[in-house]
Amino acid sequence: MPLTEHVDWIPADIAAQTMCDILMTKDSGLYAVYNIINPHPVPWSRLVQMLRNCNVFPAAVKEVSLNKWIEILSTLSKGTEPPIPGLRLLAVFEAVDNNGWNSNEFTTNKAAGASNAFKECQEFQESWLQLSIQRWRDSSLLPEPVQAAS
C-alpha cells in the first residue's frame, strides 16, 4: 500500500456497537448514511512499524513501491500453487496504480453523534494489531515468528 496514505481501520466490536447505536437512533429522513471508519487515521508507515514491532515478518523484508509490488504479484500469479491469498487483490492494486489512490476524506460527525462507542474510538493501536496477530497464530492462519539464529 502507498505509505503516503492512511489507515482508518476500526475494531469490529466498535463498528458493531456503532451500528447497534445507529439502529437505535431516530434519524429523520428516509435514508441515512454513516461513515463508520476510524475518525483518527494513522499513516501506513506507522502500521508498517507496528507490524515490525509485532515480529510479523523477518527484519530482512523491505518496503517496495506500489509498482514493484504489482510486478512481484504479477510474476507470482503465473502458475502459483498453492495460490497466494494476496493475488486476489492484484486487480485492486493495478486499479490504484492506474487511477490513483482514492484519498477522499469521509466525515464521521454523524456517526460520532449517534454512538458513544464511535466517539470514544482511539487511533489504530499496536495492541489491537497484537491481539489480531495472536488470534491468527492461534488459528494457524499466521505462522509463529522465526527466531533468529544465535
Sine and cosine of phi, psi and omega as CSV:
sin_phi,cos_phi,sin_psi,cos_psi,sin_omega,cos_omega
0.00,0.00,0.49,-0.87,0.01,-1.00
-0.92,0.40,0.80,-0.60,-0.07,-1.00
-0.98,0.21,0.04,1.00,0.05,-1.00
-1.00,-0.03,-0.18,0.98,-0.01,-1.00
-1.00,-0.07,-0.14,-0.99,-0.08,-1.00
-0.81,-0.58,0.29,-0.96,0.06,-1.00
-0.96,-0.29,0.85,-0.52,-0.01,-1.00
-0.87,-0.50,0.56,0.83,-0.01,-1.00
-0.93,0.37,0.53,-0.85,-0.01,-1.00
-0.77,-0.64,0.66,-0.75,0.01,-1.00
-0.86,0.51,0.57,-0.83,-0.05,-1.00
-0.86,0.52,-0.60,0.80,-0.03,-1.00
-0.93,0.38,-0.59,0.81,0.03,-1.00
-0.95,0.31,-0.65,0.76,0.05,-1.00
-0.89,0.47,-0.68,0.73,0.00,-1.00
-0.91,0.42,-0.69,0.72,0.02,-1.00
-0.90,0.43,-0.62,0.79,0.03,-1.00
-0.88,0.47,-0.69,0.73,0.02,-1.00
-0.90,0.44,-0.65,0.76,0.05,-1.00
-0.89,0.47,-0.69,0.72,0.01,-1.00
-0.88,0.47,-0.66,0.75,0.00,-1.00
-0.90,0.44,-0.67,0.74,0.00,-1.00
-0.89,0.46,-0.46,0.89,0.00,-1.00
-1.00,0.04,-0.10,0.99,-0.01,-1.00
-0.99,0.14,0.66,-0.75,0.09,-1.00
-1.00,0.02,1.00,-0.05,0.00,-1.00
-1.00,-0.03,0.70,-0.72,0.05,-1.00
-1.00,0.05,0.81,-0.59,0.00,-1.00
0.82,-0.58,0.40,-0.92,-0.05,-1.00
-0.95,0.32,-0.67,0.74,-0.01,-1.00
-0.84,-0.54,0.65,-0.76,0.06,-1.00
-0.75,-0.66,0.69,-0.72,-0.01,-1.00
-0.89,-0.46,0.79,-0.62,0.03,-1.00
-0.83,-0.55,0.75,-0.66,0.06,-1.00
-1.00,-0.05,0.95,-0.32,-0.03,-1.00
-0.98,-0.22,0.97,0.23,0.10,-0.99
-0.78,-0.62,0.31,-0.95,-0.01,-1.00
-0.89,0.46,0.83,-0.55,-0.03,-1.00
-0.95,0.30,-0.08,1.00,0.00,-1.00
-0.82,-0.58,0.96,0.27,-0.05,-1.00
-0.91,0.42,0.45,-0.89,0.06,-1.00
-0.86,-0.52,0.43,-0.90,0.01,-1.00
-0.93,0.37,0.50,-0.87,0.06,-1.00
-0.82,0.57,-0.59,0.80,-0.02,-1.00
-0.86,0.52,-0.54,0.84,0.04,-1.00
-0.94,0.34,-0.62,0.78,0.05,-1.00
-0.89,0.46,-0.68,0.73,0.03,-1.00
-0.86,0.51,-0.69,0.73,0.01,-1.00
-0.90,0.43,-0.63,0.77,0.05,-1.00
-0.88,0.48,-0.68,0.73,0.03,-1.00
-0.88,0.48,-0.65,0.76,0.06,-1.00
-0.90,0.44,-0.69,0.72,0.00,-1.00
-0.88,0.47,-0.53,0.85,-0.02,-1.00
-1.00,0.07,0.07,1.00,0.05,-1.00
0.84,0.55,0.69,0.72,-0.02,-1.00
-0.98,0.19,-0.62,0.79,0.01,-1.00
-0.73,-0.68,0.38,-0.93,-0.02,-1.00
-0.86,0.51,0.47,-0.88,-0.01,-1.00
-0.87,0.49,-0.40,0.91,-0.03,-1.00
-0.95,0.32,-0.26,0.97,0.02,-1.00
-0.92,0.38,0.72,-0.69,-0.02,-1.00
-0.88,-0.47,0.41,-0.91,0.07,-1.00
-0.97,0.26,0.61,-0.79,0.04,-1.00
-0.77,-0.63,0.33,-0.95,0.03,-1.00
-0.94,0.34,0.29,-0.96,0.05,-1.00
-0.86,0.50,-0.66,0.75,0.03,-1.00
-0.86,0.51,-0.69,0.72,0.00,-1.00
-0.91,0.41,-0.64,0.77,0.01,-1.00
-0.88,0.47,-0.68,0.74,0.04,-1.00
-0.89,0.46,-0.68,0.74,0.02,-1.00
-0.87,0.49,-0.70,0.72,0.01,-1.00
-0.90,0.44,-0.74,0.67,-0.01,-1.00
-0.90,0.44,-0.63,0.78,0.02,-1.00
-0.88,0.48,-0.67,0.74,0.03,-1.00
-0.90,0.43,-0.68,0.73,0.00,-1.00
-0.93,0.37,-0.42,0.91,-0.07,-1.00
-0.95,0.30,-0.23,0.97,-0.05,-1.00
-1.00,0.09,1.00,-0.04,0.11,-0.99
0.97,0.25,0.43,0.90,-0.01,-1.00
-0.96,0.28,0.80,-0.60,0.11,-0.99
-0.73,-0.68,0.75,-0.66,-0.15,0.99
-0.94,0.33,0.34,-0.94,-0.05,-1.00
-0.88,0.47,0.55,-0.84,0.03,-1.00
-1.00,-0.08,0.84,-0.54,-0.07,-1.00
-0.80,0.59,-0.58,0.81,-0.03,-1.00
-0.90,0.45,-0.33,0.94,0.00,-1.00
-0.91,0.41,-0.40,0.91,0.03,-1.00
-0.88,0.47,-0.40,0.92,-0.04,-1.00
-1.00,-0.10,0.04,1.00,-0.04,-1.00
-0.82,0.58,-0.71,0.71,0.00,-1.00
-0.89,0.46,-0.58,0.82,0.03,-1.00
-0.91,0.41,-0.73,0.69,0.01,-1.00
-0.88,0.47,-0.64,0.77,0.02,-1.00
-0.91,0.42,-0.64,0.77,0.03,-1.00
-0.90,0.43,-0.66,0.75,0.03,-1.00
-0.89,0.45,-0.67,0.74,-0.01,-1.00
-0.90,0.44,-0.63,0.78,-0.03,-1.00
-0.98,0.20,-0.58,0.82,-0.14,-0.99
-0.94,-0.35,-0.08,1.00,-0.07,-1.00
1.00,0.08,0.40,-0.92,-0.01,-1.00
-0.98,0.22,0.78,-0.63,0.01,-1.00
-0.96,0.29,0.96,-0.27,-0.07,-1.00
-0.95,-0.31,0.60,0.80,0.06,-1.00
-0.88,0.48,0.60,-0.80,0.10,-1.00
-0.99,-0.13,0.78,-0.62,-0.01,-1.00
-0.98,-0.19,0.70,-0.72,0.05,-1.00
-0.99,0.17,0.75,-0.66,-0.03,-1.00
-0.91,-0.41,0.17,0.99,-0.05,-1.00
-0.86,0.51,-0.63,0.78,-0.05,-1.00
-0.91,0.41,-0.69,0.72,0.04,-1.00
-0.91,0.42,-0.64,0.77,0.01,-1.00
-0.91,0.42,-0.56,0.83,0.03,-1.00
-0.95,0.31,-0.39,0.92,-0.04,-1.00
-0.99,-0.10,-0.29,0.96,-0.14,-0.99
-0.61,-0.79,0.85,-0.53,0.09,-1.00
-0.92,0.39,-0.58,0.81,0.02,-1.00
-0.86,0.51,-0.68,0.73,0.02,-1.00
-0.93,0.38,-0.71,0.70,-0.03,-1.00
-0.85,0.53,-0.57,0.82,-0.05,-1.00
-1.00,0.00,0.00,1.00,-0.01,-1.00
-0.87,0.49,0.72,-0.69,0.03,-1.00
-1.00,-0.06,0.16,-0.99,0.09,-1.00
-0.91,0.42,0.34,-0.94,-0.04,-1.00
-0.79,0.61,0.79,-0.62,-0.11,-0.99
-0.95,-0.32,0.60,-0.80,0.07,-1.00
-0.88,0.48,-0.55,0.84,0.02,-1.00
-0.90,0.44,-0.55,0.84,0.06,-1.00
-0.91,0.42,-0.68,0.73,0.00,-1.00
-0.91,0.42,-0.68,0.73,0.02,-1.00
-0.86,0.51,-0.67,0.74,0.02,-1.00
-0.89,0.45,-0.71,0.71,0.03,-1.00
-0.89,0.45,-0.70,0.72,0.00,-1.00
-0.88,0.48,-0.68,0.74,0.01,-1.00
-0.90,0.44,-0.65,0.76,0.05,-1.00
-0.90,0.44,-0.66,0.75,0.03,-1.00
-0.90,0.43,-0.63,0.78,0.02,-1.00
-0.93,0.36,-0.65,0.76,0.04,-1.00
-0.88,0.47,-0.49,0.87,-0.01,-1.00
-1.00,-0.07,0.12,0.99,-0.03,-1.00
0.89,0.46,0.39,0.92,0.08,-1.00
-1.00,0.08,-0.29,0.96,0.00,-1.00
-0.64,-0.76,0.77,-0.64,-0.01,-1.00
-0.94,0.35,0.39,-0.92,0.10,-1.00
-0.90,0.43,0.46,-0.89,-0.01,-1.00
-0.91,0.42,0.57,-0.83,0.05,-1.00
-0.99,0.13,0.79,-0.61,0.01,-1.00
-0.99,0.17,0.67,-0.74,0.02,-1.00
-0.94,0.35,0.61,-0.79,0.02,-1.00
-0.94,0.34,0.65,-0.76,-0.01,-1.00
-1.00,-0.02,0.00,0.00,0.00,0.00
